[in-house]
Amino acid sequence: MKLYVKVWCPWCVSAREWLDSRGYKYQLIDVEANRADYDTMIQLSGQKKTPTLVLADGTVLPDFGPDELAAFVAKHNLRP
């Protein structure tokens, strides 16, 4: 899975801490470091806000907090 973030964003920090504390592996993509990555995130999610999580099958969770992330992980039966 890919996690699109702005490194200073508090919701992004929370998402990373949530995933890390539970042992999830993901590719971290800083959308401010590369405009092409930011454009890709917008194309995938239809919006400009971070964090945005994208699964290998293309399922997208845009602009979320820890509660939404927990529900998404449970709904899609994701395991670390």
Contacts in CASP RR format, 6 or more apart in sequence:
PFRMAT RR
TARGET T0000
AUTHOR 0000-0000-0000
METHOD contacts of the structure
MODEL  1
MKLYVKVWCPWCVSAREWLDSRGYKYQLIDVEANRADYDTMIQLSGQKKT
PTLVLADGTVLPDFGPDELAAFVAKHNLRP
1 24 0 8 1.000
1 25 0 8 1.000
1 26 0 8 1.000
1 27 0 8 1.000
1 53 0 8 1.000
1 54 0 8 1.000
1 55 0 8 1.000
1 56 0 8 1.000
1 78 0 8 1.000
2 26 0 8 1.000
2 27 0 8 1.000
2 29 0 8 1.000
2 53 0 8 1.000
2 54 0 8 1.000
3 12 0 8 1.000
3 15 0 8 1.000
3 16 0 8 1.000
3 19 0 8 1.000
3 26 0 8 1.000
3 27 0 8 1.000
3 28 0 8 1.000
3 29 0 8 1.000
3 51 0 8 1.000
3 52 0 8 1.000
3 53 0 8 1.000
4 29 0 8 1.000
4 31 0 8 1.000
4 37 0 8 1.000
4 38 0 8 1.000
4 41 0 8 1.000
4 45 0 8 1.000
4 50 0 8 1.000
4 51 0 8 1.000
4 52 0 8 1.000
4 53 0 8 1.000
4 54 0 8 1.000
5 12 0 8 1.000
5 15 0 8 1.000
5 16 0 8 1.000
5 28 0 8 1.000
5 29 0 8 1.000
5 30 0 8 1.000
5 31 0 8 1.000
5 50 0 8 1.000
5 51 0 8 1.000
6 12 0 8 1.000
6 30 0 8 1.000
6 31 0 8 1.000
6 32 0 8 1.000
6 50 0 8 1.000
7 30 0 8 1.000
7 32 0 8 1.000
9 50 0 8 1.000
9 51 0 8 1.000
11 50 0 8 1.000
11 51 0 8 1.000
11 63 0 8 1.000
11 64 0 8 1.000
11 65 0 8 1.000
12 50 0 8 1.000
12 51 0 8 1.000
14 65 0 8 1.000
14 66 0 8 1.000
15 51 0 8 1.000
15 53 0 8 1.000
15 64 0 8 1.000
15 65 0 8 1.000
15 66 0 8 1.000
15 69 0 8 1.000
16 28 0 8 1.000
18 66 0 8 1.000
18 69 0 8 1.000
18 70 0 8 1.000
19 26 0 8 1.000
19 69 0 8 1.000
22 80 0 8 1.000
23 80 0 8 1.000
24 73 0 8 1.000
24 78 0 8 1.000
24 80 0 8 1.000
25 80 0 8 1.000
26 53 0 8 1.000
29 37 0 8 1.000
29 41 0 8 1.000
30 37 0 8 1.000
31 37 0 8 1.000
31 38 0 8 1.000
31 41 0 8 1.000
31 50 0 8 1.000
32 38 0 8 1.000
38 48 0 8 1.000
41 48 0 8 1.000
41 50 0 8 1.000
41 52 0 8 1.000
41 54 0 8 1.000
42 48 0 8 1.000
44 52 0 8 1.000
44 54 0 8 1.000
44 58 0 8 1.000
44 60 0 8 1.000
45 52 0 8 1.000
45 54 0 8 1.000
45 60 0 8 1.000
45 62 0 8 1.000
45 63 0 8 1.000
46 62 0 8 1.000
47 62 0 8 1.000
47 63 0 8 1.000
49 62 0 8 1.000
49 63 0 8 1.000
50 63 0 8 1.000
51 63 0 8 1.000
51 64 0 8 1.000
51 65 0 8 1.000
52 60 0 8 1.000
52 61 0 8 1.000
52 62 0 8 1.000
52 63 0 8 1.000
52 64 0 8 1.000
53 60 0 8 1.000
53 61 0 8 1.000
53 64 0 8 1.000
53 69 0 8 1.000
53 72 0 8 1.000
54 60 0 8 1.000
54 61 0 8 1.000
55 76 0 8 1.000
55 78 0 8 1.000
59 76 0 8 1.000
61 68 0 8 1.000
61 69 0 8 1.000
61 72 0 8 1.000
64 72 0 8 1.000
72 78 0 8 1.000
END
